[in-house]
Amino acid sequence: MAAFSFFMPPVNHMGEGCLEAAMDDIISFGLKKALVVTDKVLNEIGLVADVTEHLGAKGITSVIFDGTQPNPTCGNVEEGLKLLKENNCDCVISLGGGSPHDCAKGIALVAANGGVIKDYEGVNKSAKPQLPLIAINTTAGTASEITRFCIITDEERHVKMAIVDKNTTPIMSVNDSELMKGMPASLTAATGMDALTHAVEAYVSTIATPVTDCNALKAIELIGQFLRRAVGNGADSEAREQMAYAQLMAGMAFNNASLGYVHAMAHQLGGFYDLTHGVCNAVLLPHVSRYNARVRPERMADIAVALGENVHGLTDVEAAEKALSAMQRLSADIGIPAGLTQLGVKEEDFETLATNALKDACGLTNPKQATLEEIIEIYSAAM
């Protein structure tokens, strides 16, 4: 096996109630003034105030940027960067789900490296580490709190830029499932399917390793067992805790094995139509997986087993079909739309979407490289 690197924050706090212990660790970094990157909802419900009061009690002052949009934009990064510079902040703390984490990464990366966030689209374009970033997570899905992936929407091109850079890795992640109990069912569903997509794409990736495989399969197993419960009852402590672990392991898998065409294609839908990322992933997942099963049916068979399917006596191809059916049933059970038509996607946009998808860095490790026509066919099948 070829040599490989494994990327993850050096410090990771996990488990219900871990935020308090994390606060003590933050002090050890010697940070003085933080830009807290979040969104207006978390600010309005008082969660941001709770965190900043904790920080203040530990001697760290805060400036709040709550302008992050659900699909963070270049403009969001520029606004946050301006606030950071005006207040001479020496670190960034992101609070929320994938959107605040990605926006914070963009701010911290440009603050340290200069230029604009567009300069870093692609793989490892930065010269040095970003400002210290601590990511406090409130959702169970994106795993952006531990990854080197940063997705920012270019408003001018209507494209989601994939920035994959080791220098965007936070120095600490916090996954306190107590913070996730307030997630609405729709967000729980979307982020949960995002985590499933991370695990599935990492498992069939061309650069998967035994380390990423074990994380991916366990994540798939936990999601299959607990996502329905987490959506059905947001106060279910066990379901929230297990989904927090599942999304973290899925993040560990894809952060090092990368992703595939589900994400490459979903990024275009999100950027072009301003759609929810996890929902786009969920709709596309079985269709891209069917395409990938042509070359990796044995891997799709493993995924079927992880999702609880009985594949005894079946060929790998037959077992792969069971995996696809299980994915679709899970999506249906938690209220994910059945197709792209329900999301307002139009066939006349397929060529533009497919062209941009083939430029997305996430597609580089898909197990089968596609033509433009094949990507269009997958979009069509997902309608």
N, C-alpha and C positions, 0 to 999 in steps of 0.2 A: 504494500500500500504506500502511496506517495505521502511525503511529509505534509502535515497540515497544522494550522493554528486554530486555537479556540479562544473566542472573544466573549467576554462577559465582565460586568463591573466587578471590581475587587471586593466590594462589600455589598451584601444583599440581605435585607431584613425581611423575614417571612413569618406569617402566622397572625392570628387575631390578636390585636393589641400591641403589635410590634412597633408602632409609631413612636411610642414613648422612649423605647430603647434606642431607636434610630436617632432621636434628637440628641441624645448624649454623644453618639458617634460623630454627628455633624460637627460638634464643637472641636473634636480632635483634628479636624482639617485646618483649623486656624482661620476660618473665613469670618469676615466682618460685616459685609453688606450684600444682601441677596436681591436679585430681581426675581420675584415670584411670578412665573408664567402660568396662567390658568385661563378659565373662561368665565363669562358673566354669571352663569347659573351657579357654579360652585362659590362664586363670590357672594351672590345674593342670598344663598342659603346659610351662609356663615361659616362654611368649612374653611375658607381661606383665612378668615379672622382667627379661627382656632389655631391654625398652623402658625400664623405669623406671631400670635401671642406666645406660643411655645418657643419660637425662635427668639423673640425678644427677651424672654425669661432666661435664655441661655446666652444672651449678649450679642445676638445677631440681628441687626436692623433690616428692614424689608421695604422694598418698593414693589407695588403690585401692578402687573400688566395683565388685564383680564380681557384683552381684545382678540384672543385666539378664536378663529372660526372653526366650525366642524371639519372643514377641509382647509387647514391652514395655508395661507397664501404668502407669496413673496412680500406683499404689502404688510402682512402681519409681522413678518420677520423684521422688516425695516422699522416699523413702529416700535417694536419691543427693543430693538438695538438702540434706537434713539434714546429711549427712556433709560436704558442701561448706562449709556455713555454720559447722559446728563447728570446722573446720580452717582457716577463713579463706583458702580457695583463691581465686586471682585468675584462674584459667582452667580450661578443661576439655579433656581429650584423650580422644577416643574411640578404642578399639582393637577391631577386629572387623569384623562385617558390618553389615547394615542395622539390626539390633536395638540394638546398643550405640550406633551413630551417632544413631538416633532418640531413644533414651533420653537421650543426652548433650545433644541439642538441646533436649529438654524441660526438662532441669535448667538449662541455661545460659540459656534464654529466661525461665523463671520467676525465676531468681536475679536477673536484671537488671530485670524488669518487675513482679514481685510477683504476688500472687494464687495461683491454682492452674492447672495445665496445661489443665483443662477450659475456662478462660476464653478460650483462644486457638484453639479449634476454628473452622475456617473459613478465610477469606482475609485476611491482613494485619491481624490483630487486635492486634498488639503496638505499643507506642509507641516503643520504642527497641531498639537492637541487643542481642543476648544477650551474655553474657560471652564473651571470646575462646575459640573452639573450633577445635581442630586435630583432623582426622579421619584416622586411620591405618587403611587398609582391608585386610582379609584375605580378602575374597570378591569374585567377579566377577559382580555382578548388580544390586544395589539402587541403586548410584550415590548412596546417601544421603550419602556423603562430600563430594559437591559440590553437593547440591541444597538448595532452600528448602522441601522437603517433609519433614514429620515425622508419623509415624503412631504413635499411642499408643492402646492399648486401654483403654476405660472399663469396668472390671470390673463396675460396678453395672448398666450398660445392656447389657453384652455387645456393645459396638459399638466398631469401630476408628475413632477420630477422625482425620480428615484435617486437619492443620494446615499450611496453605500460606502461608508468611510470609517475606518477603525477609530479615527479621532473624534467621532460623535458618541462614543460609548460613555455613558454616565460613570461617575466615580462611585455612586451608591444608588441602589434601588430599594424601595420600600413597598412591600405588598402586604398591607394590613387589610384582611378581609372585612374587618369591621367598617372600613370606609366604603365598601362595595354594597352594603345592604340597602342603600338608598337608590341603587340603579333601577330605572324603570324596566319593565319586562321587554320592551322593544329593543332597548340598548343592550340588555343582557343577552338577548337572542343574537343580535348582530355581532357583538364582540365575541360571543362564544363560537359562532361559526367562523369568524376571522381566525380564532385560535385553532380550530379544527383544520382550516385551510393551511395555516402555517405548518402544522404537524404533517399533514398529508404531502404537501409539496416538498418539505424537507426530506421525507422518507423516500420519495422517488427521485430526488435530485441526483444529478451526475456526480456530485462531490460529497454525497452522504458518507458517513463513517460509522463504525460501531458505536461511538460516543453519541452522535446525533440520532442514530437509529433508536437507541434505548429511550432517549428522551421523547422522540416523536411517537413511538408506539404507546408509551405509558400515557402521554397526553391524550392521544386518541381514545384510549380506554376510559380515562376519567371523564372526558367530554361526553362520550356515549352514555356513561352511567349517570352523570350529574347535571348536564345542561338543561334537560327538561325540568328537573326539580328547581333549579335556580331561576328559570323563567317563570315557573308556576307559582313559586313562593319565594319572593326576594328576601324574606327574613329567615330562610332555612340556612342556619349557620354552617352545617356540614356541607351543603351543596355549594355555598359561597366559598368556603375554605378550599374544597377540592377543585373548584373551577379556577381559583387563584393559583393553585399549584399547577393545574393543567396548562393554563396559558403561559406560566413561567417556563415550564418544560418545553412547550411548543416553541417559545421564543429562543431558548437555548439551542434547540434543533435548527431552526431556520437561520438564526444569527450566524451559524457556522457552516450549514449546508446550503444556505440560500433558498430561493423559491423557484417559481416557474411561471407558466403562462396564465394561471388563474390571476395572480397578482399583476402581471404585465398587462393583462386585458382589463382587469378591474380598475386599475389606475386610470385608464383612459375614460372609462365610464364615469368615474368620480370627477375627473377633471373637466370633462366635456359637458356633463349634465348636472354636476354638483350633487351626486348621489352618495348615500351612505356606503362606506367602503366594505364593511362586513356583509351587508346585504348583497352587494355586487359579487363578492367572493362566494357567498353561499349559492347564488343562482348559477354561477359559472362552474363551481367545483365539480359536480358530477359529469359535466360535458367535457371539460379539459381532462378529467380523470379517465374518461372513456377513450380519449385520444391517446393518453399516455399508456393505457393498458395494452395497446398494440405492441409495445416494446418492453413493458415491465409488468406483465400480468401476475408474476409471482409476488411482487411487492404489493400490488393491489389486493391479492389474496390475503396477505398478512394484515392489511388494513381491515378487511372484512372480519377477520378473527378478533382484532382489537375492538371492533364495534359490536362484538357479541354475536356475530353471525355463525351459524353452524355450517361449515364447509366440508364436513366429512364426506369423502367419496367423490368430491367435485374436482374437476381439473382447475388449474390456475385461472384459465379464462372464465370458467363458470363462476368461480369464487369471486373474481373481480367484479362480475355483474352484481353479485350479492352486496359488495361494498358500495357500488353506485346506488343501489336501491336503498341501502341503509342511510346513506347521506341524504337522499331525497326525502325519506320518511322523517328523519330528524328535522330537516328544514321545515317540512309541512307541519309537524307537531308543535313547533315553537312560533309559527306564524310568519315565516319568511315567504315573500311572494314567489309564485311558482315559476315566473319567467320574466325576461327583460321587458316584454311588452307592457307589463303592469308598472314598470318603472319609467315608462315614457321614452324608451330607446327606439330609434327609428332606423330602419334598414338602409336608408339612403346615406347614413353616416358610417356604415360599416367599413368602407374602404379607408376612410380617414382614421377611424379607431384602430383598425388592424395595422395600418402603416405605422402608427405611433407605438402600438403594442410591441411590434418587432424591434423597436429602438430601445425599449425599456430594459434596464440591466437585469431585472428579475428573471427574464426569459432565458438568460444565458445558460442556466443550469437545468432547464427543462429536459427531461430524458429523451425527448424527440424534438428536433428542431423543425419548425413549421414553415410553410410557404405563406405568402399573403393570402392566397385562396383558402388555405386550410384554416387560418385564423378567422377569416370571414365565415367559413362554414360552421365553426364552433359558435361564433356569435349568433348565427342564424338558428342553430339547434337550441340555443338557450332562450330563444324568444318565447 
